[in-house]
Structure formats: C-alpha cells, structure tokens
Amino acid sequence: MHFAILVEDASGKAMLDILVPKILGPDSEHSFEIHPYKGIGHIPKGLSPKTDPEKRILLDQLPRILAGFGQTFASYGKAYPAAVIVVCDLDNRNEQAFRSELSAVLERVGKAPSTAFCLAIEEGEAWLLGDMAAIKKAFPKAKDAVLASYVNDSICGTWELLADALYPGGARVLEAQGYRVAGAEKFRWAREISPHMDVDNNESPSFRDFITALRPKDAPVSP
C-alpha cells in the first residue's frame, strides 16, 4: 500500500516525517509521501474552488486534489494499491458536521481514491501532548503544572497550552511576535518532540485513529 498523506502545514509534515515510519515499522512493505499545504482554508461552496491552486490551501482545493489522486491511483492498477489520508485540525468546528462535509466532498469526486480523514482534536499539538514523556525528554524544563492540566483531545487552546509549557512567557508572548515566529516555534516542537514519541502508547484518541488508518486490518484498494 502507498499512502499519500495530506497535511495543512510544515509543522505537520515535520511531525509525520518522523512518526509515520515508526507507525509502519522498519520492515513495512508500505510506502508513503507527505504533501504539506500552506494552511487549512475552507471547503468551497458548491465544491468549486475559488482560490488559486498555487496558494496550496488544503480544504479550498480538496475536491481538485482528491480527483487528481483518484485519477493517478486508478492508473496504478490493483498491483499497486494506494490511499489518501487527509490530516487536518478540527479547531473549533463541530466534529460530526465537519466529517459530513468532508465525506460530501469525497462523494462528489468522480473517480475517488480510497480516503481516510484524520482530525487532530483540537490541533496537531494534541498528538504531541499525547506523549508527555516525549515532551519532557525534548524539553526537560517544560512546566509540569501546565502539562498536568491538559486533558487529551480537549478543546482548550491546545497549541497555546503547549506554548505556556515550553516557551518563555508562554503563548501571550509568542503570539505577540507574529504568526511567522509562532509557526517556526510549532515546527521546532514537532521536530524535536516527535523523535522521542512512543507511537503505541500515545494517549491522544485522535492520534490513535491516525494509527488505525495506517494499519488497517484489510488495507483498502483503490479502484
């Protein structure tokens, strides 16, 4: 099985570049490629993208992206099965409604690839916070009281909580420095915490859902 994994930003790619090989295992016959985008955006009304594809906004372009993968994977034939995994943050959306929207996109794609939607709840940092031991190994001075206050996959301002634990002055100081600095810091957390993570003992339910998508009992085969 080949997996095309779509993520909404560079920090997501940095994390999954390290974690996916751990999940698949050293002797895996599966292959993967991670495709980073430059933001999550919104599913377009009528499923007709209004933004320039060159801007690489994940949900804005999702109908076109899935259609493209569907055509490509169909050309591989059954000898080379492939699937898409879309990874994005739930943020403040209603989960059931958002999953329905994503499913509607897939249903409208003419030749849809086998696709799984994996939502980080509420944000990608939830998957890092699912392994407190890994955080402490990467950042020994992380604030224990802040980390202890976290409830897995809770809607609480996840990245801000991690910033309060790791960044001098916390999220308030980091946000004041602008989105580029905050983005660079999120990338650093992903890159430095992920190598220490034990994927089979992560406490984030949404991360475990992602593992299930990569380790299906009966791997889906693209048409």
C-alpha positions in Angstrom: 0.0 0.0 0.0 1.2 3.5 -0.8 -0.2 6.3 1.3 -0.4 9.9 0.1 -0.7 11.9 3.4 -2.0 15.5 3.1 -1.2 17.9 5.9 -2.1 21.5 6.4 1.3 23.0 7.3 5.0 22.4 7.6 4.9 21.5 11.3 2.5 18.7 10.5 4.9 17.4 7.9 7.9 17.7 10.3 6.0 15.6 12.8 4.7 12.9 10.5 8.0 12.5 8.6 9.3 11.1 11.9 6.2 9.4 13.2 4.9 7.6 10.1 8.0 5.3 9.8 7.6 4.5 13.5 3.9 3.5 12.9 4.6 1.5 9.8 7.6 -0.3 11.3 11.1 -0.9 9.9 10.1 -3.9 7.9 7.0 -2.5 6.4 6.2 -3.1 2.8 4.1 0.1 2.7 5.4 3.4 1.2 4.3 7.0 1.9 4.7 10.5 0.8 3.6 13.5 2.8 2.2 16.5 1.0 2.3 19.8 3.0 0.0 22.7 2.3 0.1 26.3 3.4 -3.0 26.4 5.6 -6.3 24.6 6.0 -8.8 27.1 4.5 -12.4 26.1 3.9 -14.3 23.6 1.8 -15.6 25.8 -1.1 -19.3 26.3 -1.5 -20.6 24.1 -4.3 -17.3 22.3 -4.1 -15.9 24.6 -6.8 -12.5 26.1 -5.7 -12.4 29.8 -5.8 -8.7 30.3 -4.8 -5.6 29.9 -6.9 -4.2 26.3 -6.7 -0.7 27.8 -6.5 -1.6 29.1 -3.0 -1.8 25.5 -1.8 -4.6 25.8 0.7 -5.8 22.3 1.7 -9.5 22.4 2.0 -10.0 25.1 -0.6 -8.5 22.8 -3.2 -9.6 19.4 -1.7 -12.1 18.5 -4.4 -9.5 19.0 -7.1 -6.8 17.3 -5.0 -8.8 14.2 -4.4 -9.9 14.0 -8.0 -6.3 14.2 -9.1 -5.2 11.4 -6.8 -8.1 9.3 -7.9 -7.1 9.5 -11.5 -3.4 8.9 -10.6 -4.1 5.9 -8.4 -6.6 4.3 -10.8 -3.7 4.3 -13.4 -1.6 2.2 -11.0 -3.9 -0.8 -11.1 -4.6 -3.3 -8.4 -1.0 -4.4 -8.4 0.0 -1.1 -6.7 -2.8 -0.2 -4.2 -2.8 3.3 -2.8 -4.9 5.5 -0.5 -5.1 9.1 0.6 -5.1 10.2 4.3 -6.2 13.8 4.9 -4.8 15.1 8.2 -6.2 18.4 9.5 -7.0 20.2 12.7 -10.6 20.2 14.0 -10.0 23.6 15.5 -13.4 25.0 16.8 -15.5 23.1 14.3 -18.3 20.7 15.2 -16.7 17.3 14.5 -19.8 15.5 13.2 -20.7 18.3 10.9 -17.1 18.7 9.6 -16.8 14.9 8.9 -20.1 15.1 7.0 -18.7 18.0 4.9 -15.5 16.0 4.1 -17.5 12.9 3.2 -19.6 15.1 0.9 -16.5 16.2 -1.0 -15.4 12.6 -1.5 -18.8 11.6 -2.7 -18.8 14.3 -5.4 -15.4 13.2 -6.8 -15.9 11.2 -9.9 -13.2 8.7 -9.5 -12.5 9.0 -5.8 -9.4 7.4 -4.2 -9.6 5.3 -1.1 -9.5 8.1 1.5 -9.4 8.4 5.3 -10.0 11.7 7.1 -8.0 12.0 10.4 -8.7 15.0 12.6 -6.3 16.2 15.2 -8.5 17.3 18.1 -8.3 20.2 18.6 -5.0 20.9 16.9 -1.9 18.9 15.8 -0.2 19.7 19.1 -2.7 17.4 20.7 -0.7 14.5 19.2 2.5 15.8 20.8 0.7 16.3 24.1 -0.4 12.6 24.0 3.1 11.7 25.0 4.2 13.8 28.0 7.3 11.7 28.5 8.5 12.7 24.9 7.9 16.3 25.7 10.0 16.1 28.8 12.8 14.4 27.0 12.9 17.0 24.3 12.3 19.9 26.7 13.4 19.0 30.3 12.4 22.4 31.6 8.8 22.1 30.4 6.4 23.3 33.0 5.0 20.2 34.7 1.9 22.0 36.2 0.9 23.2 32.7 1.3 19.8 31.2 -0.6 18.2 34.0 -3.6 20.4 33.4 -4.1 19.0 29.9 -6.9 16.6 29.1 -6.3 14.6 26.0 -8.1 15.8 22.8 -9.8 18.5 24.8 -10.9 21.8 23.2 -8.7 24.1 25.3 -6.4 26.1 23.0 -4.0 23.2 22.5 -1.1 25.0 20.9 -1.4 27.8 23.4 -1.2 25.3 26.3 1.9 23.7 24.8 3.4 27.2 24.4 2.7 28.0 28.0 4.6 24.9 29.0 7.6 25.4 26.7 8.0 29.0 25.6 9.4 31.7 27.8 6.5 34.0 28.7 4.0 31.5 27.2 1.5 31.8 24.4 0.9 35.5 25.1 4.5 36.4 24.4 4.8 34.1 21.4 1.6 35.4 19.8 2.8 39.0 20.2 5.8 38.1 18.0 3.6 37.3 15.0 2.5 34.2 13.1 5.8 33.6 11.4 7.6 33.3 14.8 4.8 31.2 16.2 4.9 29.0 13.2 8.6 28.5 13.4 8.2 27.5 17.1 5.5 25.0 16.3 7.8 23.5 13.7 10.6 23.2 16.3 8.3 21.5 18.8 7.2 19.0 16.1 10.7 18.2 15.0 12.2 17.9 18.5 9.4 16.1 20.3 8.5 13.5 17.6 11.8 11.5 17.7 11.1 10.7 21.4 7.5 9.6 20.9 6.3 6.1 21.6 3.5 5.8 19.0 2.0 2.7 20.5 1.4 4.3 23.9 0.2 7.8 22.8 -2.8 8.9 24.8 -4.4 11.0 22.2 -7.5 9.3 20.8 -7.3 11.2 17.5 -3.7 10.1 17.1 -4.7 6.5 17.6 -7.3 7.0 14.9 -4.4 8.0 12.6 -2.5 4.9 13.5 -5.5 2.8 12.6 -5.7 4.5 9.2 -2.1 3.4 8.6 -2.5 -0.1 10.0 -5.9 -1.3 8.6 -6.7 -4.9 9.0 -7.8 -5.0 5.4 -6.0 -2.2 3.5 -8.3 -0.5 1.1 -7.5 -0.9 -2.6 -8.0 2.0 -5.0 -10.4 1.3 -7.9 
